[in-house]
Amino acid sequence: MMSEKYLREIKSKAEAAYDKKATLGPDIDLTEFSVCSPHEKIDSIEKISQSMKEAALYAGIDLLDTGNAATYVQVDRSAIFEKIQRAFQGKLEIMSISQAIEKYPEISRYYWSLIPVDFDKYTAFAELCQTEGYFIRIFAHQQIDVPLQACLLMSEEARVQSVHNLIILEEGARANINTGCASVKGNKKGLHIGVSEFYIGRNAQLTFTMIHNWGENFHVRPRTVVEMEDNSFYSSTYVLLKPLLSLQTFPKAILKGENANANFQSIIFGKGTSIIDVGSNLMMENRGCRGNSVSRVCAADQSKVYARGKLVSYNDEAQAHLECKGILFSHQAEILSVPELEVYGAPQSRLSHEAAVGPIEEEAINYLRSRGLTKEEALSLITRGFLNVDLPGVPQALKKYIEEIIKMTSQDLM
Amino acid sequence: MLHIEHLKVAVSGEIILKDVNLTIGEGEVHILLGPNGTGKTTLLMSIMGMPGYTILDGHISFLGKDISSLSIEERSQLGIGMAFQKMPTVPGVQLQTLGGLIIEKHKNSESLDDIAQKLNCTSLLNRAIGQGFSGGEAKRAELFQILLQRPIFSMIDEPESGVDLDNIALVGNALRELFERQLVKTKKRSGLIITHTGYILDYLNADMGHVLMDGKIICRGNPRDLFSDIKVNGYEGCARCEQP
């Protein structure tokens, strides 16, 4: 167990920050939501209800496919299913965060270490009313090519799910982790808070994919920080294609080690009255760090999408690029691209950005129509193509899966 | 197959086609000649129904049906296809993806890979349409799509421009294949091809040539003869031609 003193300290900091508004995103009245309920553990994935399987599928998690290296499923506040395939036992661990805290006293070294518990009211809430989360550790020099999957579902109306996730890749480890967060059909209102702290050791490689699929009256506040050591690689792909009330996230990668390489891709489709504030922040602290931050944003109806990107270099030979491309589909929609490049005493750093927001060219639509596609089919095809960005490090099978998710959810986009 | 009467078309308020009359029968391939800016591409775009080409007078009928009010895709589904002079860029949409959809839409059984190989397009399949394509690559990719579509009536806008001499034969043979293959036992494909160089005449048995000048077809005849005359006398010679 973590020391009582440490736990008391973080709890007291959280209490002090309980009303601290976040600097970005609309403020949420936390009293509107009650904490979600516990569920019984199940021993077989077949026992997960059909509606939950469907919700998971739209968030990129196939709960029928047993070919994954490991699977974690959480419903509301309970980890209901955890399994590691036999071939991967001893190479990795996957369990709920509460189990991990119980099992490993040394976890305090990682717990609330990258994200201050008093960062804002949402981090504070995640500490004071924590509703589980996953713990994944890949042992040193283990290379897990088969994806791992973690699924966080919300089944009850007007509840808050506030998870704390921890991923540790030890030296030389390699893994692909696919996470899906979704509300079960019919659950339209809720709040999801996700605190995620990832540690990527020397020469380790993590490819992380997160697909969200929430009800239309959901607020979502992920808080993610990744720490990277020498020669490590991190690729993060975030996908949000369904309307919700608001989402604000600004994940940060701290490239502490030499030649660390971080890549963020955000694929966003704003619909309805969604307010979406997304981005990525690369802090390149050591020599030779590299990175990319790419976003593809579509905004329709009355949606408003902020696409942020921040590249900061503190050391020479850093090289990073920021790219934001957007398509606006309506006169009431808004896209705001907010690039920031900062270099501190590192004259050999090269940081760049490009941004472009515009309509789909009529010429391209008419060209496709001349081949027999209807206008709606042409728009959908171009939109899909626009959202299908190059995903460095992402295995081919996962890329195809993301394409499928985009295809599935874009069929009713127009 | 295609019948155009007294067609008058404006683009951005300017009248480009003044009075065009043209009939292309089943199995016939016609060649359209004329100096730059006289409305050749405008005629093809109007037949395809592209926006921005406003029909002020006259009508276009295809297979006995007036198509003036049909959408672009309806015309395509009826069997009209077009290889464009300039291929637009369609970011993110791979040539292969569109090729697959063309086969599906037109219920054809063509082999995408075989046709790509025939037109030296295999390396273009995974690229976004038009993105970074050279002039010759764009032409080959246009013809690749037309061969997948197999329209009853194909309009080809300058198939050989920008194509190097090594690939001219590829383009020429592809067009020959397009027009010579029987659609069904009783019907043959027809076409209208714009050419400036005339190279394409070495590969096709074109039935008729038309010279379009100042928004009207001012001369008709054997395409090879017309081309030879133009080489000697220029288009001014056509303007003096007595044939209406």
Contacts between the chains, C-beta under 8 A, distances in Angstrom:
chain1	res1	chain2	res2	distance
A	361	B	88	6.9
A	361	B	89	7.8
A	362	B	51	7.1
A	363	B	88	4.6
A	364	B	88	5.3
A	364	B	89	7.0
A	364	B	90	4.5
A	364	B	91	7.9
A	366	B	50	5.7
A	366	B	51	6.3
A	366	B	72	6.0
A	367	B	84	7.1
A	367	B	87	7.8
A	367	B	88	5.1
A	367	B	90	6.6
A	367	B	129	7.9
A	368	B	90	6.9
A	368	B	93	7.7
A	368	B	98	7.0
A	369	B	71	7.2
A	369	B	72	4.1
A	369	B	73	4.7
A	369	B	76	7.1
A	370	B	48	5.7
A	370	B	50	7.4
A	370	B	72	5.4
A	370	B	73	7.8
A	370	B	76	5.8
A	370	B	81	7.6
A	370	B	82	5.7
A	370	B	84	7.9
A	371	B	76	6.3
A	371	B	81	7.9
A	371	B	98	6.5
A	371	B	101	7.2
A	371	B	102	5.2
A	371	B	105	7.0
A	371	B	145	6.4
A	371	B	149	6.6
A	372	B	73	5.6
A	372	B	76	4.2
A	372	B	77	5.6
A	372	B	101	8.0
A	372	B	102	6.7
A	372	B	105	3.9
A	372	B	106	6.0
A	372	B	149	7.3
A	373	B	73	6.3
A	373	B	101	6.5
A	373	B	105	6.7
A	374	B	73	5.5
A	375	B	73	7.6
A	381	B	93	5.7
A	381	B	97	7.3
A	381	B	98	7.7
A	381	B	101	7.4
A	382	B	90	6.4
A	382	B	91	7.6
A	382	B	92	6.8
A	382	B	93	6.1
A	384	B	92	7.3
A	385	B	90	7.1
A	385	B	91	6.5
A	385	B	92	2.6
A	385	B	93	4.0
A	385	B	94	7.5
A	385	B	97	7.5
A	385	B	128	7.0
A	386	B	91	6.3
A	386	B	92	4.6
A	387	B	92	7.6
A	388	B	92	5.9
